[in-house]
Amino acid sequence: MQIMPTKNNISFGIIGTNTISDKIISAANEDKRFVLSAIYSRKQETAIAFAQKHNIPNIFTSLDEMAESPKIDAVYIASPEPIYLSNSWSTQQFFSANPLDYIDAGNRILIVQMNTLSEVMSIYPNEQDLKDFTLANDIDVILIFCMDTKDIANTAHTRVFAAKYGYLEDPATGSANAAFGYYLLKNGLWNGEMITLEQGGNDRECNIISLYYENKSVHFGGSATTKIDGVYYI
């Protein structure tokens, strides 16, 4: 029997089927207001197996369909466990203190450290050239960063370029910054306690991304500044 949400409970959907999703479900079930209604996975067979494991009534393999579903009040996004991918790109033009890295944490993300904050904030690559590069090298997004920040309360400054998806830059990106969190852990630059990152170029107010590491997973959240509200058509 499918339980529909009432004013006393919240119908949840979960994006991702890794071990952190199991833990979230276990903890959430302690609250009687929690109703697990849907699971999303890119693979139908993975979604079915996870749904059977947790008695989840609705399965989605389309994020758009999940977002439009009236059966869901809220969504938890599980950051996948990272896969550190091999690469052969030259790092001579970049800062050499920390290595260039290529991490799959839901998206394949190339992470590059730059020399200075001014370089990170002022770079605006050609969108078509960047799209051609990412498609040719099986990259989804490129994150550049430096450890200098506009606000000393933040740990690092990042920018995320997503030309592959039809736009140059994403102004606030949880999944890419989660991959960056794994990069920081791998290189001994973070102990896993709560930190904040600032994201954006010199054409906007920075958005703030929060990261913390728990149960072998990087979790993210934060705040953004709304500049325009509408529907984006590709």
LINNORSUL-V442085 format. One record per pair of residues at least 12 apart in sequence whose C-alpha atoms are under 7 Angstrom apart, sorted by the first residue. I is the first residue (numbers start at 1). GAP is how many residues later the second one is. Records with the same first field share a line. If there is no record, write none. Layout:
I=GAP + GAP
This chain:
2=55
8=25
9=24 + 25 + 26
10=23 + 24 + 25 + 63
11=23 + 24 + 25 + 26 + 60 + 61 + 62 + 63
12=23 + 24 + 25 + 26 + 60 + 61 + 62 + 63
13=23 + 24 + 25 + 26 + 59 + 61 + 62 + 63
14=24 + 25 + 26 + 61 + 62 + 63
15=24 + 25 + 26 + 61 + 62 + 63
16=24 + 25 + 61 + 62
17=24 + 33
18=62
20=58
21=57
36=20
37=19 + 20 + 21 + 35
38=18 + 19 + 20 + 21
39=12 + 17 + 19 + 20 + 21
40=19 + 20 + 21
41=19 + 20
42=19
43=18
44=17
47=12
79=26 + 27 + 96 + 140
80=25 + 26
81=24 + 136
82=21 + 22 + 23
83=20 + 21 + 22
84=18 + 19 + 20
85=17 + 18 + 19
86=16
87=15
94=19 + 20 + 21
95=18 + 19 + 20
98=15
100=12 + 13
103=76
105=74
107=33
108=31 + 32 + 33
109=30 + 31 + 32 + 33 + 34 + 67
110=29 + 31 + 32 + 33
111=31 + 32 + 33
112=31 + 32 + 33
113=31 + 32 + 33
114=30 + 31 + 32
115=31
116=30 + 32
117=29 + 31 + 32
120=24 + 25 + 26
121=79 + 80 + 81
122=79 + 80
127=36 + 41
130=33
131=32 + 33
134=30
135=29
140=22 + 24
141=19 + 20 + 21
142=18 + 19 + 20
143=15 + 16 + 17 + 18
144=14 + 15 + 16
145=12 + 13 + 14
146=12
154=41 + 42 + 43 + 44
155=40 + 41 + 42
156=41 + 42
157=40 + 41 + 42
158=40 + 41 + 42
159=40 + 41 + 42
166=68
171=28 + 29
172=27 + 35 + 52
174=35 + 46 + 47
178=40 + 41 + 42
181=37
182=36
192=20 + 21
193=19 + 20
194=16 + 17 + 18
195=15 + 16 + 17
196=12 + 13 + 14 + 15
197=12 + 13
207=16 + 17 + 18
208=14 + 15 + 16
209=12 + 13 + 14
210=12
